[in-house]
Structures are given as C-alpha cells and as structure tokens.
Amino acid sequence: MGAVMLDLDLLRSFVSVVDAGGFTRAGERVHRSQSTVSQQIKRLEDSLQRPLFHRAGKQVTPTEDGEVLLSYARRILALAEEARDVLTRPGHEGAVRLGIPEDFAAYRLTELLASFSRSRPGLRLDVRADQSKYLRRDLERGELDLALLKRDAGEKGALAVWPERVHWVTSRVHPVDLSGTSIPLIGFPAGCLYRTRAIHAIEAAGKTWHMAYSSSSLAGIQAAVAAGLGLSILSEMAIQQGHRVLSAADGFAPIDETELALVAAPDASPATLRLADSLAAFCGSVQAQAA
C-alpha cells in the first residue's frame, strides 16, 4: 500500500458519522447530502483498504479499525483547528499547551493563568488538568508544551522542582477505625504515584489494606474521605475542612519522597518559557507558605 494522505474533509465526515450514528444525520451536521457523506466514507475506506463501519440498516457503528482511526481523527482535526486559530489571530504568538495536576486546577493557579492569558491576547493557552502519569506521557508524545507534574523525588530533567509534603487524611467527623484488620484506602486508579506510595507505606508498617473507593476525580476522593469511607493521602493544598490529618503518633507519618516538577518540551517556544517563569514563581511561593 502506498502512502495514504488523510484528507481533513473526509475525516470530518467520518467523525460526524460516528457521532451522529448514521449517514443521514451526519450529512445534516456537515451540510451535505447523505449520498455525498456515503461516498466520502467509501473514499476513505478505499484509501485505507479496510472497512471503517459495520452497517446494519440505517445504524452504523465503527469497526475496530474505525475506533483506532477515530482517536487519531479527533486529534488531527483539533490540531488543524488550533493551527488555523493561531495563524489567523492578529499578532499571534502561537499556542501554549499546559498540563497541571488536578489539585492545582482547583487552587489559585487558575487566577495566574487567566491574568497571563489576558496580558498576551495574541497567545492561545490550552490548559488540561489530569493525573501526572498522563501529563508525562503527553509531554513525551509532543501533545503538551509544558507540564507541572508529581513524580518520585530526585528524578532528572526539569526547569524547577519543589519537595512535596503529602499527608495521610481521614474524616474529621467519621474517622476510620485504625484498629481494624484491613485499612480501607481511597485513591486514584492504579498507576497513580500517591496510590503506590500509600500501599508501600501500609505494607512496610506490616498492615493489610483494601481499596474502598477509587476515583479519577480529586473532588470524588476528597468527598469520600470526608464521608469516612477510608484513608487517603493528599497534598497540603488538597486537604479540606472535613478532613483530619493523621500524624506519626497515629502511625501514619507524612510521605515526603515525592516532588512537584515543572517540565518543558525540548523545543519549547519563548511564550512557553515565559509561562514557565510565572509558574515557577507561583509554585515557589505556594511551597514557601506550606513549609
């Protein structure tokens, strides 16, 4: 098979067919007739030499290959949209794609980002809050320009790093009975740095544990702790009024082998590095207050 050029127009129709669940409704979305959309999908299938849809009457669902193409198609179309947006913006400075941890998203960082954005009307700022393992992956893939992420202390490669104090927390009103046979844990899904640290600390203390509540949402974890569903470990900025911090006297010393790192892509633009300077100053002041 020779080189296949993916036509944006065909990809747009392809995504609209998936989202609409059929050719007729997809045609309405992209202002084309149903037969035109059908022909476009056939052209796309012919160029890739594989079927992209299962057809059952008027209902169409993507094949396995269609599912794979869909994730790429959405990213390709979003990038094309971003390129057009950036290049047609007056006095454009380009775009900066920033990744931040979830506990920072709910913190004062949003104010800093808003003022940075207002001071540079020619710059497009795209911010995404996520788990650090995903931010790191997307930085390596070239899908982010800059990321603040949590990682094991002492790793190499960062513009700036700050030691992080992470505390065990239980509910202030409904504290967990720590004398039970198994410690109920609350945390992010498997692969989260904090979750791994919590499990290691409990096992090192010779205690047994079970996951009582797992959530990919920080707000969900904070609520579950406050309700008394289990113990969790949270950074100082994520601890709330409904939480009680456990101490070494309770048998739960703070965990201090993690750090917050500011990492930029190798080819970071001047605008990215300017934002990095602002973030470094912000994180420095937050960590100083926490110390």
N, C-alpha and C positions, 0 to 999 in steps of 0.2 A: 504494500500500500504506500503510495507516495505521500508527500507532506499534505496534511489537511489544514486548510485555513478555516478557522471558526468565525463565521460571519455574525456580527453583532445582531443584525436584524433577525437572523434565523434563531439565535439564542434567545432573543427577546420573545419571539413567538413560542419557542419551546417552553420557557419558564411560565408564560401566561397559560399555556395548555395544561401544565401540571397544576398551577394554582386554581384554574377555573374548572378542572376536571373534565374538560371536553373541548372540541374544536369550535363549536358554535359560540359558546360563552367566551372563549379565548379570543375569537375574532372580534367580538364586541369590545373587549378590553384594548386591543391594539388597532381598532378601527379598520379591520379588514374583513373580507367575506370568509365564511367557513372553508370554502374550497381553496382560497389563497393560503390560509393557515395550514390546511392539509398538505398542500403542495410544498410549502416551506419545510414542514416536518419531514416530508419524504426526501427532499433535497438534503436535509441534514443527516437523515438515516443513510442515504446513499453515499454521502461523502465519508461517513464514519464506518460504513459497511456493517452496520448492526442495527437491529430494531431498538427503538427507544421507548416504545409504548406497547402495552397489552391492550388490544381493542376488544371491547365487549359491548356491542350495540353502540349507544351514544357515550357510554362510560369509557374513559381511557385512564390507565394507570401506568406509571413508569416501570420499565423493566429494571433489572439490576444495573445494566449499563446506563439506563436513563437516570437512575438515582445517583450514580457516580458523576455523570455529566452535570446534573442539577446543582451539586455543591460548587463545581467549578464555574458553571454558567452564572450563578448569582454573584460570585466574587469577580468574575470578568466584567460583568455589567456594572457592578458597583465601582470598580476601578475606572472604567470608561467614563462613568458619570462624574467621578471625582476629578479625572484629568480635564474633562470639559469645564467643570465648575472652576477649577483652579486657573486654567489658562484664559478663561474669558472674564475672570474677575479683574476689575481695574486695579492697577498697581499690585498685581498678585505677588505674594511671597511664597506661594506653594502651599503644601499641606503638612501638618504635623500629626502623626497618629500616635497617641499616647495610651499606654496601658497602666492602670493603677489597681492596687488591691482593694477589695470591697470595703474594708473598714475605713479606708481613706475617702471613698466615694461619699460616705455619709458625714465626713468630717469637714473642717473648714477649707479643705483643699479646693472645693468647688468654687469658693469665692475667688481664690487666687487665679484659677483657670479662667473664670469669667472676666476678670479685670485684664488678664494677659490678652485674651481674645479681643476685648474692646479696644485695647491700646494698639492692636495691629489689625485693622479692618481688612487688609489685603491678605491675611493669613486664614486658612481653613484649619480649624482644630477639631480632630476627631478623637474623642476620649472613650475608652472602654474599661469598665470595672470587671475584674474576673479573678479567678484563682491564680496564684503565682505560677503554677506549673503550665497553665495555658498561655500566660503572658510571655513566659520564657520561650515556649515553643513558637509562638507567633513572631517574636523578635528574631529568632533564628531563621524563620521562613521568609523574613523580609516583609511581614504584614504589619509590623509596628516599627516606629522610628525611635521610640523612647519608652522605657518601662520602669516603674517603681515596683520592685518585687521582693517577696520574702524568700530567704534562702538560708542554707547552713552557714554558720559563721566561718569566715576565713577563706571563702571561695575567691578565685581571682577574676579580674575583669569587671570594673565598674568605674563610673565617674566619681561616685562618692558612696560611702557605706556608713550605716549607723547601727550600733548594737541595739537589739530589741529585747525588752523585758516582757515576757509572756507569763500570765498568771493563771493558776487554777481558779475556777469560779463555780459556785453553787448558788442556789436560790436563797435570797435573803429571808423570804417568808416561809418557804418549804425546803429547807436544806436537806440534802441527800444523807441517808444514814450510812456513815462511812464504815460501820462495823459489819455490814452485810458480807455475804460470801463472794459476791461479784460486784465490781464497781460499774454502775451504768455510765456510759460515755456518750457525749453529744459532740458531733463534729461534721466536717465536710466529708464528701465521699472519699474512697480510697485514693491515695496518691497525694493527699494534702500534707504539707510539711508539718503543720501543727498536730494533725491526727497521728502521724508517725511518731512524733516526739511524745505525745501523751501516752501512747501504747508502750513505748520503750520505757518511760519513767515508771509506769504502773508495774510492768513486768520486772523491772530492776528492783522495785521495792517488794517483790515477792507476792504481789496481789494479783487476783484474776479480774477480768473485765469483760464486758459485752457492750456492743453498740446499741444504745437505747433509742437514739434518734440521729438520723443522718440527713443533712440538707445541703444543697449547693448555695443556699441563701444565707448570708450573715444574719439578716433580720430573723430568719427562722430559727437559727441557732441561739441567738440572744433571747428570743421568746421562750424557747424550750428550757433554757437554763433558768430563767425567771420563774417558770411554772413548776420547776422542781423535778423535771424528767431525768436529770443526770448532771454529771460534771462535764465541764469543757475547759479548754484553755483559750484565752483571748488576749489580744494585745491590749495595753493600757487604754488606748483610745476607744476600744470597742466595749469596755466594761460599763454597765449601766446601773441605775439606782436600784433596780430589782435584783442585783447580783451581790453576793458576798465573796470577797477574795479569800481563798484559803492560804494559810501560811505554812512555813516549815514545821511549826508546832502541831499543825493538823496532820502532818506527814506529807504535805504537798508543797515542796519548795518551788519558787519561781523557776521557769525554764529560760536559760539565757544563752543557748547555743544557736540562736537564730539572729539574722541581721536583715536590715532593710537596705536594699541596694538600688542605686539609680544607674541603669544600664542603657547605653545608646547603641543604635545600629552602627556598623563600621563606617558607613558613608553618610553619617548624619549631616543634615543641612545646617547653615548658620542659624535659621529660625529654631530648629530643634535644640541646638546648643544654648540658645538664649533662654528657651523654656527650661532647659535642664538647670541653668544657673538659678532661675527663680525657684524651681522645685528644691534645689539643694539648700537654698537659704531657708525655705519654709520648713523642710524636714529637720534642719539643724535646730531651728527654734522650737519645734514640737518636741524633739528628743531632749533638749535642754530643760524644758518645762517638766518632762516626765521623770528626769533624773532626780 
